Amino acid sequence: TRSSLLNAAVQVFNTRLQDQLTAIASGGGNHFNAQFDDPTAGVSVTVNDFSVVANQLTVFVGARDLGSGTLGQGGPGGYGITATSQGFVDNAKSRGQAGALAGTPTDFGPWGGALTFNNTNVNWYFDSNASTNESFSGYDFYSVAVHELGHLLGFGTADSFSNKVVGSNFTGAASQSLYGGPVPMADSGHWAGSVTSTVNGVSQQVAMSPSITNGQRKRFTELDFAALKDLGWQVSPVPEADTWAMMLVGIGLVGYRLRRKQEMRQYA
């Protein structure tokens, strides 16, 4: 069930992101070394000569004790590069997204990253069907997975997101157009808790606010997607089911471990 819920969370993004990400192919004199933290020990891990195929992100997933008040952590991975080719360096940093190399970045091209879930003293709710809404008790694993994947994709973690935060507001054009003005932020990585997204007259609390309550289901809203568009992702309209195969970006889950500073907290 946990695996199926993670895959359901991944599909939220696989069906909407259309970027063409170039491959990273270590070899010869060009070496891309993926870096992330091992959540079981809290130490940095490096995978030397790491490669990623085109149009894919690699996500390492695992669990550990994150302490009281933190349900999950997620974010993009770091890297080290040694290369004989400047083209290899630029590609590894941007994955073909030219704006990611700008002095003030306007795009984001990660290799992937990782998610960690708290496995200690948390009453998780593992839904057998995340597409439905029902009453339940516990913290919704699916909602937390969607939230942390949002951070991995750059919400609150990419420079192209951060440079649109002015004071306590997010000023991305797509987000402002949908919200009707600058969007209030709780901190540099989350919408304010009061922010909602309205689609077809229905108001929903956004997925990328800092908290979730026991028994609450959150879905990635159009305002959340607008922020991804503002930080550089090509976001499609809501697709018909038979067009899903046309989406270009794929997220591959790997059983591993990581933590990142961005987090989703329980309400007190």
C-alpha angles and dihedrals in degrees: 000000000000091000092048091050091051090050090049089053090049091052089060087070101030089063095052110034116086105173119135105228118194121229123257108219116182115203145116109013094343118091127178113190116194115214132198140139123270103230095204091063104014092235130128118263125202124196107199123216091013118182133193125193121233118283093012137110120200116219122191112208132193146123143245141150105296095177132248117323099020120100101175147348130209142165148135120294127247128231149200122215133197114176147155091212125068087200090060091050094049092046093048091052096046109019088221096311101128094194090062089069096051121114086246101032119229098177142039132218112176126177088224131270140208148279130214126193126198109250098182127085095341122131097216122192111215108194119210090211118025092188092073131073118221140147114274143156122237139041111307110243093196093055093050091048091053091048094050093046086055088059091047089054090055108272102146092349107067122082088227087062097042094052089062094055108100114182106313096338138083112228104188111143098232092047093048092048092053097040096040097244141353111343116235116241128209089204137334092292107037141054114245113271091246095059117113134177120223121207122174090348094307117119119211132181109248121252094227099063114114100251145047129190132224108275095018127129117201125189129196103264132206090258090055089051090047089059090053088052090050092053091052112276119131102235120194125213114260101296130223112248094252092056096057092095089062094065111108109204117078128188116210119199120217124189103244137099143262145149131210131188095246108090146174114229133200119240112258 
